[in-house]
Amino acid sequence: MINTIQSPIHSEYGFSTTAKKVIGNINLQDKVAIVTGGYSGIGLETARTLAKAGATVIVPARNAFKAKEAVEGIPNIELEDLDLMDPDSIDSFAERFIASERPLDILVNSAGIMASPLMRDKRGYESQFATNHLGHFQLTARLWPALKKADNARVVSVSSRAQRLGGVNFEDPNFETTSYDKWKAYAQSKSANVLFAIELDRLARIHGVRAFSVHPGLIPTTNIGRFNLNKKVAPKQIDNNGKNTSTDEMTDQFKSIEQGAATSVWCATSSQLDGIGGVYCDDVDISEAVPADSIKGNGVRPWAIDTELAKKLWNLSENLTGVKFTI
């Protein structure tokens, strides 16, 4: 199979498209989906949209009370326990799902944290890399038999345009010797989401499983920015000459939650993406690839779509999690 080109396909959608518009009349009856973070923000809207289209949606949650309150009244939703910072919790959740013998048609890895103070998971790994990438890597690996069983399953990794701020530090991904910078750590985890989708798609498409990464947009009303309540967006990009290289005009282009969930739903369900995978998407289309020194707010940077770096990250993730992800 030929790799999908990282270039827009000019879908009929755009910046303001909502998840409801994307799902349209798509019937997901008899389909099974898992949406991490599916009880808050764009994750909740993604879960709601898939469930209302007929899918059975499992929402794994660290906070059972909050999750139950959030999904109350939404049809076809099942709640489960999961903590992405706890590898034992990940394994337990996956084991329960595999034991149900259900195929998994859609996996949306939407849960995440952003620009948090330095925290570490039970293994001692930096929390953003652990939650946003390693936890989802382990979860996807454990759920692989169900994805393979589904025939034509899709895996969607929710990334961010913050991938433009930097790639994965393969020498010190957990800031053990490097001075901790919360935005570099966030950018690293979001670039990792893109790289993971690339390598997963390369390995899994022979089994009919396709993978995507998405930038949902800037959504100020979600809980992901809880550590940065006084900051609307990431800090400006400053080059070696002290010049701001970010595009200020992008900072106020916020989306609603309904618009923010649209690209995830599109990647999970749209027939426009049949036979396509391993690409980074935004504004309900495949994003353009831009140079490392691009001043655009959107567009995916070279370090996030390098196929050799994607393979390197896969090996690193196996080593750090102790999980052999064999496809």
Number of C-alpha atoms within 10 A of each C-alpha: 8 7 13 15 14 19 16 15 13 11 12 10 16 15 18 16 20 23 25 20 16 23 20 11 9 13 14 18 13 10 20 22 25 26 24 27 23 28 27 22 23 29 26 23 24 30 31 24 24 31 22 19 20 17 24 22 27 21 24 24 23 16 13 15 9 12 21 17 10 15 21 10 10 13 15 18 23 14 17 17 15 24 17 27 25 15 20 13 17 21 18 14 19 21 13 11 19 17 10 10 11 15 22 27 25 28 24 28 27 26 25 26 18 24 20 19 16 14 11 16 17 12 12 12 20 23 28 30 27 30 23 27 27 27 27 25 27 23 23 21 20 22 20 21 16 21 26 20 17 20 14 17 26 24 28 28 29 27 30 25 22 24 27 28 21 21 24 23 15 12 10 10 18 20 15 12 9 11 7 14 13 15 19 18 28 28 26 26 33 34 30 31 30 32 32 30 27 28 22 25 25 22 14 18 21 12 16 16 25 30 30 30 32 31 27 25 23 21 22 18 14 14 16 19 19 14 13 15 11 8 11 14 16 16 11 14 14 11 11 6 6 8 10 14 15 19 14 13 9 13 14 11 11 17 19 18 24 20 26 29 33 32 32 31 25 24 33 25 21 14 11 13 17 11 15 19 27 27 28 34 28 27 25 30 24 27 21 18 20 17 13 13 11 16 16 16 16 22 23 30 23 19 21 25 24 15 17 12 21 25 17 14 19 21 13 15 22 17 11 13 16 11 14 14 16 9 13
